[in-house]
Amino acid sequence: MKVSHTWIENNIMIEVQGKLDLKVLLEANAFMLTSPKFDLMSYQIFNFLEVESLDISHNEIKVFSMLQKGTMRWNNSVKIAMVAINPQIINGFGFYFSEMRLAGLECELFGNIDEALHWCTG
C-alpha cells in the first residue's frame, strides 16, 4: 500500500493506492489531527480511486467513524469528501457516511477528484 498527502492551502487530500485497511485510516486521522493546519481546515478528501482491495471489517469502519467524529469536535466545519468507484469501497463505507451525517458533518461520495474539489470549495 502507498499513502500520499497533498496539502491544498490548509486542506488535505489523502490518496491511497493498493490495499486499504484500518491502519491506513488511523494513520491518516493522526496525520490530520496533529497538523497545525487542522484548525484552519475546511475540507479533507480521501482519494480511493487507486485502492485495489479493501481489508477492513464493519467493526473497524465503526472504530474509524467514532475517531473521526471525535476529531471533528475540534473543527466541525470540515467537509469530508471520499472519491471512489470500487463498489466494495462504496458499500463498505455506507455506515461511515451515515454516522458522519448523524453527527451533523457534511460528507459526500464522488466518482472523480474534480467533482469532489468543486463540492469542497463551493
RADAHU-V630969 format. One record per residue. N is the residue number from 1. RES is the residue in one letter. OMEGA is omega in radians with two decimals (NA if undefined). Layout:
BEGIN
n=N res=RES omega=OMEGA
n=N res=RES omega=OMEGA
END
This chain:
BEGIN
n=1 res=M omega=3.10
n=2 res=K omega=3.12
n=3 res=V omega=3.06
n=4 res=S omega=-3.14
n=5 res=H omega=3.08
n=6 res=T omega=3.09
n=7 res=W omega=3.03
n=8 res=I omega=-2.95
n=9 res=E omega=-3.13
n=10 res=N omega=-3.06
n=11 res=N omega=-3.02
n=12 res=I omega=2.95
n=13 res=M omega=3.12
n=14 res=I omega=-3.12
n=15 res=E omega=3.13
n=16 res=V omega=3.06
n=17 res=Q omega=3.12
n=18 res=G omega=-3.07
n=19 res=K omega=3.07
n=20 res=L omega=3.09
n=21 res=D omega=-3.09
n=22 res=L omega=-3.13
n=23 res=K omega=3.13
n=24 res=V omega=-3.13
n=25 res=L omega=3.13
n=26 res=L omega=3.11
n=27 res=E omega=3.10
n=28 res=A omega=3.12
n=29 res=N omega=3.14
n=30 res=A omega=3.14
n=31 res=F omega=-3.14
n=32 res=M omega=-3.05
n=33 res=L omega=-3.10
n=34 res=T omega=3.12
n=35 res=S omega=3.05
n=36 res=P omega=3.13
n=37 res=K omega=-3.02
n=38 res=F omega=-3.11
n=39 res=D omega=-3.13
n=40 res=L omega=-3.07
n=41 res=M omega=3.05
n=42 res=S omega=3.04
n=43 res=Y omega=3.01
n=44 res=Q omega=-3.13
n=45 res=I omega=3.03
n=46 res=F omega=-3.13
n=47 res=N omega=-3.13
n=48 res=F omega=-3.11
n=49 res=L omega=-3.09
n=50 res=E omega=3.09
n=51 res=V omega=-3.12
n=52 res=E omega=3.14
n=53 res=S omega=3.13
n=54 res=L omega=-3.13
n=55 res=D omega=-3.08
n=56 res=I omega=-3.11
n=57 res=S omega=3.08
n=58 res=H omega=3.13
n=59 res=N omega=3.11
n=60 res=E omega=3.06
n=61 res=I omega=3.07
n=62 res=K omega=3.12
n=63 res=V omega=3.14
n=64 res=F omega=3.11
n=65 res=S omega=3.14
n=66 res=M omega=3.12
n=67 res=L omega=3.13
n=68 res=Q omega=3.11
n=69 res=K omega=3.10
n=70 res=G omega=3.13
n=71 res=T omega=-3.06
n=72 res=M omega=3.06
n=73 res=R omega=-3.14
n=74 res=W omega=3.11
n=75 res=N omega=-3.03
n=76 res=N omega=3.09
n=77 res=S omega=-3.12
n=78 res=V omega=3.00
n=79 res=K omega=3.13
n=80 res=I omega=3.10
n=81 res=A omega=3.06
n=82 res=M omega=-3.13
n=83 res=V omega=-3.11
n=84 res=A omega=3.02
n=85 res=I omega=3.13
n=86 res=N omega=-3.11
n=87 res=P omega=3.12
n=88 res=Q omega=3.12
n=89 res=I omega=-3.13
n=90 res=I omega=3.12
n=91 res=N omega=-3.10
n=92 res=G omega=-3.09
n=93 res=F omega=3.08
n=94 res=G omega=3.12
n=95 res=F omega=3.13
n=96 res=Y omega=-3.14
n=97 res=F omega=3.11
n=98 res=S omega=-3.13
n=99 res=E omega=-3.14
n=100 res=M omega=3.14
n=101 res=R omega=3.08
n=102 res=L omega=3.12
n=103 res=A omega=3.11
n=104 res=G omega=-3.13
n=105 res=L omega=3.08
n=106 res=E omega=3.09
n=107 res=C omega=-3.10
n=108 res=E omega=3.07
n=109 res=L omega=-3.12
n=110 res=F omega=3.12
n=111 res=G omega=3.09
n=112 res=N omega=-3.06
n=113 res=I omega=-3.10
n=114 res=D omega=3.11
n=115 res=E omega=3.14
n=116 res=A omega=3.12
n=117 res=L omega=3.12
n=118 res=H omega=3.13
n=119 res=W omega=-3.10
n=120 res=C omega=-3.05
n=121 res=T omega=-3.10
n=122 res=G omega=NA
END
